[in-house]
Amino acid sequence: MDMRPTLLVIAHGSRDPRHAATVSALCTRVRALRPGLRVEVGYLDFNAPRVPRVLERLSADGVRDVVALPLLLTRAFHAKCDIPAVLREAASRLPLLHIRQADVLGPSPLLIAALERRLEEAGLRPGDRSSTGVVLASAGSSDPEAIAVIAEIAREWRRTADWCAVRPAFASASLPRTADAVRALRAEGVGRVAVAPYVIAPGFLPDQIAAGAREARADLLAPALGPAPEIARLLLQRYLFTQCDRSIGTLCA
């Protein structure tokens, strides 16, 4: 019997079928990196199976140790409130199941590598960097901590790479919007503007980012991060760290 904890990837869910398809493809890549590791997916909303049902099934299968990994890029409401509440409720009903919540995915150098991969796939050449301004476009949040993290990622990406500029933008809840960030870079004289969506899967808010990029006539629009190899490796990093450090994220002894 495989004694490794089961990895439960917790996704938000979406009415857009591309969302679940992307999550499934990402988990398939994770399984390929760690043959034999049980990787399950649970959703908070819109899609099935929901997180409590997955945990009930795991407990019925005799699983006793689960690492619950939020498929989120920042520590905002879902990571701080929704997911812990769902896991605590499940743990209270499933006393034999030991559940630990892993940290969110960002920030991480692997996310930057995935962003750069997607920009290159969209047509950006290595020699274009010094004349290109990048709009780092995230879904947005009303959580000041999450907004500050996006702004810091933009500053650090600009500092460590050869971009002309990197500016944050948001599809909801916060400003500036993607189109406004593109226009601001143009007004500053930036010759080429690329939009890099800081989102994992397609859906309503990523579509808003894409619409803003088209509205402001950005030169390049990268796709969502999706099942990029770097994202799969990052999921395993978070899983292994939580698995090894049994002092963190314990919800049910």
C-alpha positions in Angstrom: 0.0 0.0 0.0 1.2 3.5 -0.9 1.7 5.3 2.4 2.1 8.8 0.9 -0.6 11.3 1.7 -3.2 11.7 -1.0 -2.9 15.1 -2.8 -6.3 16.8 -3.0 -6.2 19.7 -5.4 -8.9 22.3 -4.5 -10.1 24.4 -7.4 -12.6 27.2 -7.3 -14.8 25.8 -10.1 -16.5 27.6 -13.0 -19.4 27.4 -15.3 -16.9 27.6 -18.1 -16.0 24.0 -19.2 -12.5 25.1 -20.0 -11.8 25.5 -16.3 -12.4 21.9 -15.2 -10.6 20.6 -18.4 -7.5 22.7 -17.5 -7.5 21.5 -13.9 -7.8 17.9 -15.1 -4.9 18.4 -17.5 -2.8 19.9 -14.8 -3.5 17.0 -12.4 -2.6 14.5 -15.1 0.8 16.2 -15.5 1.3 16.0 -11.7 0.5 12.3 -11.7 3.0 11.8 -14.5 5.7 13.5 -12.4 5.0 11.3 -9.4 3.7 7.9 -10.6 1.7 6.1 -7.9 0.8 9.3 -6.1 -3.0 9.5 -5.6 -4.1 12.9 -6.9 -7.8 13.9 -6.5 -9.6 17.1 -7.5 -12.4 18.8 -5.5 -14.2 22.0 -6.3 -15.6 24.8 -4.1 -18.4 25.7 -6.5 -20.0 25.1 -9.9 -18.3 21.8 -10.7 -18.4 18.3 -9.2 -17.1 16.6 -7.2 -17.3 19.1 -4.4 -14.5 19.0 -1.7 -16.6 17.4 1.1 -17.7 14.5 -1.2 -14.1 13.8 -2.3 -13.0 13.7 1.4 -15.8 11.3 2.3 -14.8 9.0 -0.6 -11.2 9.1 0.5 -12.1 8.2 4.1 -14.3 5.4 2.9 -11.4 4.1 0.8 -9.2 3.9 3.9 -7.1 7.0 3.2 -5.9 8.5 6.5 -3.6 11.3 5.4 -4.5 14.1 2.9 -2.7 17.2 1.8 -5.3 19.7 0.6 -3.7 22.1 -1.9 -5.6 25.3 -2.9 -5.2 25.9 -6.6 -4.8 29.6 -5.9 -2.1 32.1 -6.6 -2.6 34.5 -3.7 -3.7 34.2 -0.1 -7.1 35.9 -0.4 -10.6 35.1 0.9 -10.8 31.6 -0.5 -7.5 30.5 1.0 -8.0 32.3 4.3 -11.7 31.5 5.0 -13.6 29.4 2.5 -11.2 26.4 2.2 -10.2 26.2 5.9 -13.9 26.2 6.8 -14.8 23.5 4.3 -11.8 21.4 5.5 -12.6 21.9 9.2 -16.3 20.8 8.7 -15.2 17.7 6.8 -12.6 16.9 9.4 -15.2 17.1 12.2 -17.3 14.5 10.4 -14.4 12.2 9.3 -12.3 11.8 12.5 -10.0 9.1 11.0 -8.9 11.5 8.2 -5.9 13.7 8.9 -6.1 16.8 6.7 -3.4 19.4 6.2 -3.9 22.5 4.1 -0.9 23.4 1.9 0.0 27.0 1.1 -1.2 28.8 -2.0 1.0 28.6 -5.1 2.3 32.1 -5.2 4.6 33.8 -5.2 7.2 31.5 -6.7 10.0 31.7 -9.3 8.2 28.8 -11.0 5.2 31.0 -11.6 7.5 33.6 -13.3 9.0 30.9 -15.4 5.5 29.8 -16.5 4.5 33.4 -17.3 7.6 33.7 -19.4 6.9 30.4 -21.2 3.4 31.6 -22.1 4.6 34.9 -23.4 7.1 33.1 -25.6 4.4 30.9 -26.9 2.4 34.0 -27.7 5.2 35.2 -29.9 7.6 37.2 -27.7 11.2 36.8 -28.7 14.0 36.9 -26.1 15.5 40.0 -27.8 12.2 41.9 -27.4 12.3 42.1 -23.7 14.1 45.4 -23.3 11.6 47.2 -25.4 8.5 45.4 -24.0 6.3 46.5 -21.1 4.3 43.7 -19.4 0.9 44.0 -17.8 0.7 41.4 -15.1 -3.0 40.8 -15.1 -4.6 38.9 -12.2 -8.2 38.1 -11.4 -8.3 40.7 -8.6 -9.3 40.7 -5.0 -10.7 43.0 -2.3 -8.0 41.6 0.1 -5.2 44.2 0.5 -2.6 41.5 1.2 -3.3 39.8 -2.1 -3.2 43.1 -4.0 0.1 44.0 -2.4 1.6 40.6 -3.4 0.7 41.1 -7.0 2.3 44.6 -7.0 5.5 43.1 -5.4 5.6 40.3 -8.0 5.5 43.0 -10.7 8.3 45.0 -9.1 10.5 41.9 -8.6 9.9 40.6 -12.1 10.9 44.0 -13.5 14.0 44.0 -11.3 15.2 40.5 -12.2 14.4 40.5 -15.9 15.1 42.8 -18.8 11.6 44.1 -19.2 11.1 47.8 -20.1 8.4 47.9 -17.4 6.0 45.5 -15.5 2.7 46.8 -14.2 0.0 45.0 -12.2 -3.7 45.0 -13.4 -6.9 43.4 -12.2 -10.0 41.9 -13.8 -12.2 42.8 -10.8 -12.3 44.3 -7.3 -9.2 46.4 -7.8 -7.7 48.9 -10.2 -6.2 49.4 -12.7 -8.0 47.3 -15.2 -6.0 45.5 -17.9 -6.9 48.0 -20.7 -6.0 51.0 -18.5 -2.6 49.5 -17.7 -1.9 48.9 -21.3 -2.8 52.4 -22.2 -0.7 53.8 -19.4 2.4 52.0 -20.7 1.6 53.3 -24.2 1.4 56.9 -22.8 4.8 56.4 -21.2 6.3 55.7 -24.6 6.6 51.9 -24.3 6.8 50.6 -27.8 5.6 47.0 -27.2 3.0 45.9 -24.6 2.4 42.3 -23.6 -0.4 41.1 -21.3 0.5 38.2 -19.1 -2.5 36.7 -17.4 -1.6 35.6 -13.8 -4.4 33.0 -13.8 -4.3 29.3 -13.9 -7.5 28.4 -15.9 -9.8 30.0 -18.4 -13.1 31.4 -17.2 -15.1 34.6 -16.8 -12.4 36.8 -15.2 -9.6 35.6 -17.5 -11.9 36.4 -20.4 -12.2 39.9 -18.9 -8.4 40.2 -19.0 -8.3 39.1 -22.6 -11.1 41.6 -23.5 -9.1 44.4 -21.9 -6.0 43.4 -23.8 -7.8 43.5 -27.1 -9.7 46.7 -26.3 -6.4 48.5 -25.6 -4.7 46.8 -28.6 -1.9 45.1 -26.7 0.7 43.7 -29.0 0.7 40.3 -27.3 -1.7 38.4 -25.1 -0.4 35.2 -23.4 -2.8 32.3 -22.6 -3.6 31.3 -19.0 -0.9 29.4 -17.1 -2.9 26.2 -17.4 -1.1 22.9 -17.2 2.4 24.3 -17.8 5.2 22.0 -16.5 6.3 24.7 -14.0 2.8 24.7 -12.5 2.8 21.0 -12.1 6.2 21.1 -10.4 5.0 23.9 -8.1 2.1 21.8 -7.0 4.4 19.0 -6.1 6.7 21.4 -4.2 3.9 22.6 -2.1 2.7 19.0 -1.5 6.1 17.8 -0.5 6.8 20.7 1.8 3.5 20.1 3.6 4.0 16.4 3.7 7.4 16.7 5.3 6.5 19.5 7.7 3.8 17.9 9.8 3.7 20.9 12.1 1.9 23.1 9.5 -1.6 23.1 8.2 -2.9 20.5 10.6 -6.7 20.5 10.7 -7.5 17.1 12.1 -5.2 15.1 14.4 
